[in-house]
Amino acid sequence: MSRSYGHEVTVTGGTATAGTDFPNFDPFSFAVGNTVACDQITITDDTNDEGSETFTLAISTNVATQNPATTVVTISDDDDDADETYSWEDDDYQVSESAGSVTVCMIRTGNNNPQRTIPVSYSSGSANSNDYTQVGSWTFPANDNRECRSIPINNDNTYENDETFYIDISTTDSAGNSITRVTPYRTSVTIDDNDDDITYYWSQSSVSVAESTGAVSLCMRRSATANNVQNVQVSYSSGTAVSGVDFNNGGSNVFSFASNSVQDCNTVTIINDDDDENTESFTAQILSSGNINVGTPSVTTVSITDDDEDNDENIQWSTPSHTFGEASGTVSVTVTKTGGTSRSTTATVAAYSGSATAGSDFNLATTFISIPAGSSSATVSLTIINDGNDEPSESFTLVLSGATNNVGISQSTVTITITDNDPPAAVAAADDDGLTGGEIAGIVVGSLIGIILIAGIIILFPCLLMPGGNMCAGLFNRAPAPAPVTYQGGYNPGYNPGYI
């Protein structure tokens, strides 16, 4: 040949792909005087486990050709016996939440010559994205058969059960080439919770507050910080202090801890009731729940000290007793207030019968008194009933009770005496069926005179019958009888025992 030629060659058909299994190449060139031209085609060793692949080279039709104008190139795969597989080193990893991370390793067996990147996928079990952070693919350098990656674990400081998530090896590498995965191609990661050591407790076991303060702040603490909001339930219980009367929690029974905080405080309203009373108390208790571990003290006692003990304002009757005549009619009794006039007050007045009877001897017109602030007295009105009966003095009692606005009662009772104004009454006339008073008096006087006359007759009658009246005379004027003379033998002829 007197000149050189370059002849184009095209690729047709086949299972091998230009650019993947072999590169594109330039035309064959015949040098001057040569009848044979050779070219070297590079075959790509792609490490894919695949069957033999072919492609066909055809001489361009721009020149005269003779058979064979085409040739078939067969690429025999050398990866058939490599057994390149991927699996996890362990099918279950355990890690404490406080560890911060867990190391998970993937194993490659068989042909470890090529560099290969293996994607993975994550699926949540009881753990979720708040409990761990996903990492990307595992990349094997050439000649490497073990690759490990660290997965961050989030320490959330929430008391909870152990939690699990899963990682699966993909069926293709990052280039989209198929890979063989063997068991275990899924591994689980279990996060052991470490928050059962975090406890919630009151900052103080007891708190004292003056009633006039109006509020008390209760503070709860926890033993460690947390990176999330935590709500804690509290129960309030009345003691001598009563909810709604002495204190009010505003309907809130929840303490809410902000992220990374160790203390939360709530305000409880203290009701200043103006009652003179002893120190009173109530309690607040932390309630345990599934994710709340209660420490000590779990109960705090709030004592409310009374600020009304120094109040000296009292009401009382102006005197302990009053006397009114029966004809007095409407009268007033005064209630006075001592110790100051800064407080208004009201009180109840009640009457209790003694020898004087309500409705017969008196009527109480006032049953309620009111002393405004700035005033120091009030009056109680009552009516004395003039009944016209001759009777001794009678009495009854008035009683004060229920003074309001922290005003005391230093003297609650007063005795009211009613003196009678009626002269002794004449003996009343009898009715038509009996004797009159005059008749009865005449009978009594006549009877006495008759008795005297009868007695005189009985005594004087024997005197009138005796001759000479000597016996009667002797009754009124007689000499003493001579002493008897005693004779020997006991006989006295001059002694007459019947002589007077």
C-alpha positions as CSV (number, residue, x, y, z in Angstrom):
1,M,0.0,0.0,0.0
2,S,1.4,3.4,-1.1
3,R,-0.5,5.4,1.5
4,S,-2.0,5.0,5.0
5,Y,-5.7,4.5,5.7
6,G,-7.8,4.9,8.8
7,H,-10.9,2.7,8.9
8,E,-13.8,3.3,11.3
9,V,-15.2,0.4,13.4
10,T,-18.6,0.5,14.9
11,V,-20.0,-1.5,17.9
12,T,-23.2,-3.3,17.4
13,G,-25.4,-5.5,19.7
14,G,-24.1,-7.5,22.6
15,T,-24.7,-7.4,26.4
16,A,-21.6,-5.5,27.2
17,T,-21.9,-1.7,27.2
18,A,-19.4,0.8,25.8
19,G,-18.2,3.1,28.5
20,T,-19.2,0.7,31.3
21,D,-17.6,-2.6,30.3
22,F,-15.1,-1.2,27.8
23,P,-14.2,2.3,26.7
24,N,-14.9,3.9,23.3
25,F,-11.9,3.6,20.9
26,D,-10.4,5.3,17.8
27,P,-10.5,3.9,14.2
28,F,-8.1,1.3,13.2
29,S,-5.1,2.8,11.2
30,F,-3.1,1.0,8.5
31,A,0.4,2.2,8.1
32,V,2.0,2.6,4.6
33,G,2.9,-0.8,3.3
34,N,1.0,-2.7,6.1
35,T,-1.8,-5.1,5.5
36,V,-2.7,-5.6,9.1
37,A,-3.8,-3.0,11.7
38,C,-4.2,-3.8,15.4
39,D,-5.8,-1.8,18.3
40,Q,-6.0,-2.6,22.0
41,I,-9.4,-2.4,23.7
42,T,-9.4,-2.0,27.5
43,I,-11.9,-4.1,29.3
44,T,-13.3,-2.6,32.5
45,D,-13.0,-4.8,35.6
46,D,-16.2,-3.7,37.3
47,T,-16.2,-6.3,40.1
48,N,-19.9,-6.9,39.5
49,D,-21.0,-10.5,39.9
50,E,-22.5,-11.0,36.4
51,G,-22.5,-13.4,33.5
52,S,-20.2,-13.3,30.4
53,E,-21.0,-10.2,28.2
54,T,-20.4,-9.6,24.5
55,F,-20.2,-6.8,22.0
56,T,-19.6,-6.9,18.2
57,L,-17.2,-4.9,16.2
58,A,-18.1,-4.1,12.5
59,I,-15.9,-2.6,9.8
60,S,-17.4,0.5,8.3
61,T,-19.1,0.1,5.0
62,N,-17.2,3.1,3.6
63,V,-14.6,0.8,2.3
64,A,-14.7,-2.5,0.4
65,T,-14.8,-5.4,2.9
66,Q,-14.6,-9.1,2.8
67,N,-15.6,-11.7,5.3
68,P,-15.3,-11.6,8.1
69,A,-16.4,-7.9,8.3
70,T,-17.5,-8.3,11.9
71,T,-16.1,-9.9,15.0
72,V,-17.6,-10.7,18.4
73,V,-15.8,-9.9,21.6
74,T,-16.8,-11.9,24.7
75,I,-15.9,-10.6,28.2
76,S,-15.8,-13.5,30.7
77,D,-16.8,-12.3,34.2
78,D,-14.2,-13.0,36.8
79,D,-16.5,-12.2,39.7
80,D,-18.5,-15.4,39.6
81,D,-16.5,-17.0,42.2
82,A,-15.9,-13.9,44.4
83,D,-18.9,-14.5,46.7
84,E,-18.8,-10.8,47.8
85,T,-21.5,-10.5,50.5
86,Y,-22.5,-7.9,53.1
87,S,-24.0,-8.4,56.6
88,W,-24.0,-6.8,60.0
89,E,-21.4,-7.9,62.5
90,D,-24.2,-8.3,65.2
91,D,-27.9,-8.6,64.9
92,D,-28.6,-6.6,68.1
93,Y,-26.7,-3.7,69.7
94,Q,-27.3,-2.6,73.3
95,V,-26.4,0.9,74.4
96,S,-27.1,3.1,77.4
97,E,-28.8,6.3,76.8
98,S,-26.0,8.1,78.6
99,A,-23.3,6.6,76.3
100,G,-24.0,9.3,73.7
101,S,-23.4,7.0,70.7
102,V,-23.4,3.4,69.5
103,T,-20.9,1.8,67.1
104,V,-22.4,-0.4,64.4
105,C,-20.2,-2.5,62.1
106,M,-20.8,-4.0,58.6
107,I,-18.8,-7.0,57.3
108,R,-17.8,-7.7,53.7
109,T,-16.8,-11.3,52.7
110,G,-15.4,-12.7,49.5
111,N,-13.9,-10.2,47.0
112,N,-12.8,-7.2,49.1
113,N,-10.8,-5.6,46.3
114,P,-13.0,-2.8,45.0
115,Q,-14.0,0.2,46.9
116,R,-17.7,0.2,47.5
117,T,-20.3,2.4,49.3
118,I,-23.3,0.6,50.8
119,P,-26.4,2.6,51.7
120,V,-28.7,1.6,54.6
121,S,-32.2,2.4,55.7
122,Y,-33.6,3.1,59.2
123,S,-37.0,2.2,60.7
124,S,-38.2,3.2,64.1
125,G,-39.6,0.8,66.7
126,S,-40.3,2.3,70.1
127,A,-37.5,4.7,69.5
128,N,-38.0,7.7,67.2
129,S,-35.9,10.5,65.7
130,N,-35.8,12.2,69.1
131,D,-33.8,9.3,70.5
132,Y,-31.1,8.9,67.9
133,T,-29.5,10.6,64.8
134,Q,-29.3,8.7,61.5
135,V,-25.9,8.5,59.7
136,G,-25.4,7.8,56.0
137,S,-23.8,4.9,54.1
138,W,-21.0,2.6,55.1
139,T,-18.0,3.0,52.7
140,F,-15.5,0.1,52.2
141,P,-12.1,1.1,50.9
142,A,-10.3,-1.3,48.6
143,N,-9.2,-4.5,50.4
144,D,-11.3,-3.6,53.4
145,N,-13.7,-6.2,54.8
146,R,-15.0,-4.4,58.0
147,E,-16.4,-0.9,58.2
148,C,-17.9,0.7,61.4
149,R,-19.9,3.9,62.0
150,S,-20.9,5.7,65.1
151,I,-24.6,6.5,65.5
152,P,-25.4,9.4,68.0
153,I,-27.8,8.6,70.9
154,N,-29.8,11.4,72.4
155,N,-29.8,11.5,76.2
156,D,-33.3,13.0,76.7
157,N,-33.5,12.7,80.5
158,T,-37.1,11.5,80.2
159,Y,-38.0,8.5,82.3
160,E,-39.2,5.9,79.8
161,N,-38.9,2.2,78.9
162,D,-36.0,0.8,76.8
163,E,-36.5,1.8,73.1
164,T,-35.4,0.1,69.8
165,F,-34.8,1.1,66.2
166,Y,-33.6,-1.0,63.2
167,I,-31.0,-0.6,60.4
168,D,-31.3,-2.5,57.0
169,I,-28.5,-3.0,54.4
170,S,-29.5,-2.0,50.9
171,T,-29.7,-4.4,48.0
172,T,-27.6,-2.1,45.8
173,D,-24.5,-0.1,46.3
174,S,-24.4,3.7,45.9
175,A,-23.7,3.3,42.2
176,G,-26.8,1.2,41.7
177,N,-25.0,-2.1,41.3
178,S,-26.6,-5.1,42.8
179,I,-24.9,-6.5,45.9
180,T,-25.5,-9.6,47.8
181,R,-26.6,-9.2,51.4
182,V,-26.7,-12.1,53.9
183,T,-28.2,-12.6,57.3
184,P,-28.1,-10.6,59.4
185,Y,-28.8,-7.8,57.0
186,R,-31.0,-6.2,59.6
187,T,-29.7,-5.2,63.0
188,S,-31.6,-3.7,66.0
189,V,-30.3,-1.1,68.4
190,T,-31.8,-1.0,71.8
191,I,-31.4,2.1,74.0
192,D,-31.3,1.4,77.7
193,D,-33.0,4.3,79.5
194,N,-30.9,5.8,82.3
195,D,-33.5,8.3,83.6
196,D,-34.9,6.3,86.5
197,D,-32.3,8.1,88.7
198,I,-33.9,11.5,88.1
199,T,-36.2,12.3,91.0
200,Y,-38.7,15.2,91.6
201,Y,-39.0,16.6,95.1
202,W,-40.1,19.8,97.0
203,S,-37.4,22.4,97.7
204,Q,-38.8,22.6,101.3
205,S,-40.8,20.2,103.4
206,S,-42.7,23.0,105.1
207,V,-43.4,26.6,104.3
208,S,-44.9,29.3,106.6
209,V,-46.8,32.3,105.3
210,A,-48.7,35.2,106.9
211,E,-52.3,35.4,106.0
212,S,-52.0,39.0,105.0
213,T,-49.3,38.1,102.4
214,G,-51.9,37.0,99.9
215,A,-49.8,34.3,98.2
216,V,-47.1,31.7,98.7
217,S,-44.6,30.3,96.1
218,L,-44.1,26.5,96.1
219,C,-41.0,25.3,94.3
220,M,-40.3,21.8,93.0
221,R,-36.8,20.5,92.0
222,R,-35.4,17.6,90.0
223,S,-32.1,15.9,90.5
224,A,-30.8,16.4,87.0
225,T,-31.3,18.6,84.0
226,A,-33.4,17.5,81.1
227,N,-33.5,18.6,77.4
228,N,-37.3,18.5,77.2
229,V,-40.3,19.9,78.9
230,Q,-41.6,17.7,81.7
231,N,-45.0,18.1,83.4
232,V,-45.5,16.9,87.0
233,Q,-48.9,16.5,88.7
234,V,-49.5,17.7,92.3
235,S,-52.4,17.0,94.6
236,Y,-53.5,19.7,97.2
237,S,-55.2,18.5,100.4
238,S,-57.1,20.6,103.0
239,G,-56.1,20.3,106.6
240,T,-57.2,22.9,109.1
241,A,-56.9,25.3,106.2
242,V,-59.7,24.7,103.7
243,S,-59.4,25.0,99.9
244,G,-61.6,27.9,98.6
245,V,-61.8,29.3,102.1
246,D,-58.2,29.8,103.3
247,F,-56.2,29.1,100.1
248,N,-56.8,28.7,96.3
249,N,-54.4,27.0,93.8
250,G,-56.1,28.6,90.9
251,G,-57.2,25.2,89.4
252,S,-53.6,24.4,88.4
253,N,-52.2,21.1,89.6
254,V,-49.3,20.9,87.2
255,F,-45.7,22.0,87.6
256,S,-44.0,22.4,84.2
257,F,-40.2,22.0,83.9
258,A,-38.7,23.8,81.0
259,S,-35.9,22.2,78.9
260,N,-32.6,22.0,80.8
261,S,-34.2,23.4,84.0
262,V,-34.0,21.8,87.4
263,Q,-36.7,23.9,89.2
264,D,-40.2,25.1,88.7
265,C,-42.4,27.2,91.0
266,N,-46.1,27.8,91.2
267,T,-48.1,30.4,93.2
268,V,-50.9,29.5,95.6
269,T,-53.3,32.3,96.7
270,I,-53.7,32.8,100.4
271,I,-57.2,34.2,101.4
272,N,-57.1,36.9,104.1
273,D,-60.4,36.1,105.8
274,D,-60.2,38.5,108.7
275,D,-61.2,35.7,111.2
276,D,-59.4,35.6,114.5
277,E,-58.2,32.0,114.4
278,N,-55.3,29.7,115.0
279,T,-52.5,28.9,112.5
280,E,-54.0,26.7,109.8
281,S,-52.3,24.4,107.3
282,F,-52.7,22.4,104.0
283,T,-50.4,20.0,102.1
284,A,-49.2,19.6,98.5
285,Q,-48.1,16.1,97.3
286,I,-46.1,15.2,94.1
287,L,-47.8,12.4,92.3
288,S,-45.9,9.5,90.8
289,S,-46.6,8.5,87.2
290,G,-45.1,6.4,84.4
291,N,-42.2,8.8,83.8
292,I,-42.0,10.6,87.1
293,N,-39.8,9.2,89.9
294,V,-40.7,10.9,93.2
295,G,-38.0,11.8,95.7
296,T,-38.0,13.2,99.2
297,P,-39.7,15.3,100.4
298,S,-42.7,14.3,98.3
299,V,-45.1,16.3,100.5
300,T,-44.8,19.9,101.6
301,T,-46.9,21.5,104.4
302,V,-48.0,25.1,104.1
303,S,-48.8,26.8,107.4
304,I,-50.9,30.0,107.3
305,T,-50.2,32.2,110.4
306,D,-53.2,34.3,111.4
307,D,-52.7,38.1,111.4
308,D,-55.9,38.9,113.1
309,E,-54.8,38.0,116.7
310,D,-54.1,41.6,117.8
311,N,-57.5,42.9,117.0
312,D,-59.1,44.4,120.2
313,E,-62.4,45.5,118.8
314,N,-65.3,44.0,120.8
315,I,-69.0,44.6,121.3
316,Q,-70.8,44.3,124.6
317,W,-73.9,45.5,126.4
318,S,-73.4,48.9,128.0
319,T,-74.3,47.4,131.5
320,P,-74.8,43.9,132.6
321,S,-78.4,44.6,133.8
322,H,-81.3,47.0,133.3
323,T,-84.5,47.6,135.4
324,F,-87.7,49.0,133.9
325,G,-91.1,49.7,135.4
326,E,-94.0,47.8,134.0
327,A,-95.5,51.1,132.6
328,S,-92.3,52.1,130.7
329,G,-93.6,51.0,127.3
330,T,-90.9,51.1,124.6
331,V,-87.4,51.1,126.0
332,S,-83.9,50.9,124.5
333,V,-80.8,48.9,125.6
334,T,-77.4,50.0,124.2
335,V,-74.7,47.9,122.7
336,T,-71.2,49.5,122.7
337,K,-68.1,48.8,120.7
338,T,-64.6,49.1,122.3
339,G,-61.0,48.8,121.1
340,G,-61.5,50.9,118.0
341,T,-64.0,51.8,115.3
342,S,-62.1,50.8,112.1
343,R,-64.2,47.7,111.5
344,S,-67.9,47.5,110.8
345,T,-69.8,44.7,112.3
346,T,-73.2,43.1,112.6
347,A,-74.6,40.8,115.3
348,T,-77.8,38.9,116.2
349,V,-79.9,39.7,119.2
350,A,-82.1,37.0,120.9
351,A,-84.4,37.1,123.9
352,Y,-84.7,34.2,126.4
353,S,-87.6,34.1,128.8
354,G,-87.1,33.8,132.6
355,S,-89.9,34.7,135.0
356,A,-90.9,37.3,132.4
357,T,-92.4,35.7,129.3
358,A,-92.0,37.0,125.7
359,G,-95.4,38.0,124.3
360,S,-97.0,38.3,127.8
361,D,-94.5,40.6,129.7
362,F,-92.4,42.0,126.8
363,N,-91.8,42.0,123.1
364,L,-88.3,42.2,121.4
365,A,-88.4,44.7,118.5
366,T,-84.8,44.4,117.4
367,T,-83.2,41.0,116.4
368,F,-80.2,42.4,114.4
369,I,-77.8,45.2,115.1
370,S,-75.3,46.9,112.7
371,I,-72.4,49.2,113.8
372,P,-70.8,50.9,110.8
373,A,-67.1,51.7,110.7
374,G,-66.4,54.8,112.6
375,S,-69.4,54.2,115.0
376,S,-69.2,52.8,118.5
377,S,-72.7,51.9,119.5
378,A,-76.1,50.6,118.5
379,T,-79.5,50.3,120.3
380,V,-81.9,47.4,120.8
381,S,-85.6,48.3,121.2
382,L,-88.1,46.3,123.2
383,T,-91.6,46.9,124.6
384,I,-92.6,46.3,128.2
385,I,-96.2,45.1,128.5
386,N,-98.3,46.6,131.3
387,D,-100.5,43.7,132.1
388,G,-102.4,45.1,135.2
389,N,-101.6,42.0,137.2
390,D,-100.4,42.3,140.8
391,E,-97.2,40.3,140.7
392,P,-93.6,40.3,141.8
393,S,-90.7,41.7,139.7
394,E,-89.9,39.5,136.7
395,S,-86.8,39.2,134.5
396,F,-85.6,37.9,131.1
397,T,-82.2,37.9,129.2
398,L,-81.0,39.4,125.9
399,V,-78.0,37.6,124.2
400,L,-75.6,38.9,121.5
401,S,-74.0,36.4,119.0
402,G,-72.4,36.1,115.6
403,A,-70.4,39.3,115.5
404,T,-68.9,39.7,112.0
405,N,-65.6,41.1,110.5
406,N,-63.4,39.7,113.2
407,V,-65.0,41.7,116.0
408,G,-65.3,39.9,119.3
409,I,-68.1,39.9,121.9
410,S,-66.7,40.6,125.4
411,Q,-70.1,40.6,127.2
412,S,-72.9,38.7,125.4
413,T,-75.8,38.8,127.9
414,V,-77.8,41.5,129.7
415,T,-80.6,40.9,132.3
416,I,-83.8,42.9,132.1
417,T,-85.9,43.2,135.2
418,I,-89.5,44.4,135.1
419,T,-90.9,45.9,138.3
420,D,-94.7,45.6,138.9
421,N,-96.7,48.8,139.2
422,D,-100.1,47.3,140.2
423,P,-101.6,47.7,143.8
424,P,-102.9,44.6,145.7
425,A,-106.2,43.7,144.1
426,A,-109.5,43.3,146.0
427,V,-110.9,39.8,146.3
428,A,-112.6,39.4,143.0
429,A,-116.3,38.9,142.9
430,A,-117.5,35.4,142.3
431,D,-119.6,34.5,139.5
432,D,-123.3,34.0,139.7
433,D,-123.0,30.4,141.1
434,G,-120.8,31.3,144.2
435,L,-120.4,33.7,147.1
436,T,-119.0,37.2,146.9
437,G,-115.9,38.3,148.6
438,G,-117.9,40.2,151.2
439,E,-120.0,37.3,152.0
440,I,-117.0,35.1,152.5
441,A,-115.4,37.7,154.8
442,G,-118.6,38.0,156.9
443,I,-118.8,34.3,157.3
444,V,-115.2,34.1,158.5
445,V,-115.7,37.0,161.1
446,G,-119.0,35.7,162.3
447,S,-117.5,32.2,162.8
448,L,-114.7,33.6,165.0
449,I,-117.1,35.5,167.2
450,G,-119.4,32.5,167.6
451,I,-116.4,30.3,168.6
452,I,-115.4,32.9,171.3
453,L,-119.0,33.1,172.7
454,I,-119.4,29.4,172.9
455,A,-116.1,29.0,174.8
456,G,-117.2,31.6,177.3
457,I,-120.5,30.0,178.0
458,I,-118.9,26.6,178.6
459,I,-116.5,28.1,181.2
460,L,-119.0,30.4,183.0
461,F,-122.1,28.2,183.1
462,P,-121.1,26.1,186.1
463,C,-120.4,29.2,188.2
464,L,-123.9,30.5,187.5
465,L,-125.5,27.3,188.8
466,M,-123.5,27.1,192.1
467,P,-125.3,28.6,195.2
468,G,-123.8,31.8,196.2
469,G,-121.5,31.8,193.3
470,N,-118.7,30.7,195.5
471,M,-117.1,28.5,192.8
472,C,-116.9,31.3,190.3
473,A,-115.6,33.6,192.9
474,G,-112.9,31.2,193.7
475,L,-112.0,31.0,190.1
476,F,-111.2,34.7,190.0
477,N,-110.2,35.5,193.6
478,R,-109.4,32.8,196.2
479,A,-106.9,32.3,199.0
480,P,-104.3,29.6,198.9
481,A,-105.6,26.3,200.5
482,P,-104.2,25.5,203.9
483,A,-101.6,22.8,204.0
484,P,-103.1,19.4,205.0
485,V,-102.5,18.2,208.6
486,T,-101.3,14.7,208.8
487,Y,-102.5,12.6,211.7
488,Q,-101.1,9.4,213.1
489,G,-102.4,6.5,211.2
490,G,-103.0,8.6,208.1
491,Y,-106.5,9.9,209.0
492,N,-107.3,13.6,208.8
493,P,-110.9,14.3,209.6
494,G,-110.7,18.0,208.5
495,Y,-109.2,17.2,205.0
496,N,-111.8,17.2,202.2
497,P,-110.3,16.6,198.8
498,G,-113.4,17.9,197.0
499,Y,-113.1,21.5,198.4
500,I,-111.9,24.3,196.3
